[in-house]
Amino acid sequence: MELRVDRDLCEANAVCCGLAPEVFELDDDEQLVIKTPNPSGDLLPRVQKAVERCPKNALALS
């Protein structure tokens, strides 16, 4: 599965960073960085939750 962010929608609210900090982080310019674009195993449920809870629906997992 591949994780993507729509940069036009993302407002860097960091909800995803709180749910899966191993996968998401904000850089110095407050842009979302996906550290693990193909999450699996124990990370996958938390990444799915982050996608579902993104306030701007900027994340996609396919």
C-alpha positions as CSV (number, residue, x, y, z in Angstrom):
1,M,0.0,0.0,0.0
2,E,1.2,3.5,-0.9
3,L,0.6,6.5,1.3
4,R,0.2,9.9,-0.4
5,V,-0.5,13.5,0.6
6,D,-2.4,16.1,-1.4
7,R,-0.3,19.2,-0.7
8,D,-3.0,21.5,-2.0
9,L,-5.3,20.2,0.8
10,C,-2.9,19.6,3.6
11,E,-2.8,22.4,6.3
12,A,-0.2,20.7,8.5
13,N,-2.6,20.2,11.4
14,A,-0.4,17.3,12.5
15,V,-3.2,15.0,13.5
16,C,-1.4,12.3,11.6
17,C,1.9,13.1,13.3
18,G,0.3,12.4,16.7
19,L,-1.2,9.1,15.5
20,A,1.8,7.7,13.7
21,P,5.0,9.8,14.4
22,E,7.1,7.0,12.9
23,V,5.4,7.7,9.5
24,F,4.6,11.4,9.5
25,E,6.5,14.6,10.6
26,L,6.4,18.3,9.8
27,D,9.6,19.8,8.4
28,D,11.0,23.2,9.3
29,D,8.6,24.9,6.9
30,E,5.7,23.0,8.4
31,Q,5.2,20.8,5.3
32,L,4.1,17.3,5.9
33,V,6.9,14.7,5.3
34,I,5.9,11.0,4.8
35,K,8.9,9.0,6.2
36,T,7.4,5.6,5.4
37,P,5.5,5.8,2.1
38,N,4.7,2.0,2.2
39,P,3.6,1.3,5.7
40,S,2.9,-2.3,6.8
41,G,2.7,-4.5,9.8
42,D,2.0,-2.8,13.1
43,L,2.1,0.7,11.5
44,L,-0.7,0.1,9.0
45,P,-3.7,0.3,11.5
46,R,-2.4,3.6,12.9
47,V,-1.8,5.0,9.4
48,Q,-5.3,4.0,8.3
49,K,-6.6,5.9,11.4
50,A,-4.5,8.9,10.4
51,V,-6.0,8.9,6.9
52,E,-9.5,8.6,8.3
53,R,-9.0,11.4,10.8
54,C,-7.2,13.9,8.6
55,P,-9.3,17.1,9.0
56,K,-8.8,18.1,5.3
57,N,-8.9,14.6,3.8
58,A,-5.4,15.3,2.4
59,L,-4.1,11.7,2.9
60,A,-4.7,8.7,0.8
61,L,-3.7,5.1,1.2
62,S,-4.0,2.8,-1.8
